[in-house]
């Protein structure tokens, strides 16, 4: 039976040369689903309830607006710690 290769999870904002760019114990994360940051984890440790309900506009060079653009992510209703991509912004 075919077994897919499982790559280690990477945290948004981790340096590309970081030998361990994965999640750290004791931290809170949201999984980014869809869009340019699909599959990354966002560290939300210390975020307020209001900030968590709002979502995030995350700087990225690989979205529709290139350098200086942002990928927009919002919480997925009723599905735990997943945030869905809602579009890109300049």
N, C-alpha and C positions, 0 to 999 in steps of 0.2 A: 504494500500500500504506500502511496506517495505521502510523505510528510513535508509540509511547507517549512521553509527556513524561517525561524523566528529571530528577528533582529532585536537587539536591546532597545527599549523605549528611550527616546531622546526628549529632553526638556527644552522647550522654547527658550532661546536666549543663551543656551550653553555654547561655549566656545567650540569651534570646529576641531581644535587640537586637544580638547579636554579628553583625557583617557577614559573618563567615566562620566559621560553626559546624561546619564539616566537619573531617575528619581532618587531622592534621598529619604531615609527613614525619618519619620516625625514631621514630614511636610504634607501639605494638602495640594492635590492636583486636579485639573480638569482636562479631559481628553478633547483635543480639537478634531472635529470631523468635517471633512470636505474642504474645498478651497486650497490655497497655496500652502497652508500649514497642517494639512491633513496628517493625522497620526502623531503629532507632537503632543507633549504634555505641557500644560501651563501651570506654573507654581502659583497658587492663590493663597498661600499661607498668610494669615493676618488680614485678609480682605474682609471688609464689613459685609453684612448680609445684603445691604443695598447694592454694593459694588458687585457682589456675586449674582444678584438678580438682574443687573444691567448688562453684564457681559463685558467685552473688551474690544478695543480698536488697536490691533497689534501692528507695530511697524514691521514691514517686510519689503524686500527688494524684488520678490518673485511674484507679486500680485499684478493686477491689471495696470497699476499706475507706476510700476517700477520703483526706483529709489525714491524714498520719501512717502511712498504709499502705505496704506494700512489695510489689513485684512480684518473684517468685522466678524465677531463670533458672539453668539447669544446662547444662554442655557436652553437645553432641550427639555421641554415640559415632561415631567414625570419619569425621566429615564436616567436618574443618577447623575454621575459626574461627567456628562458629555455636553460639549458646546458645539453647536452647528454653525457653519460658515453662512453668513447672510449676504455677503458681497464684499466689494473692495471700495475704498475711498481714497481720495488724494491726500 
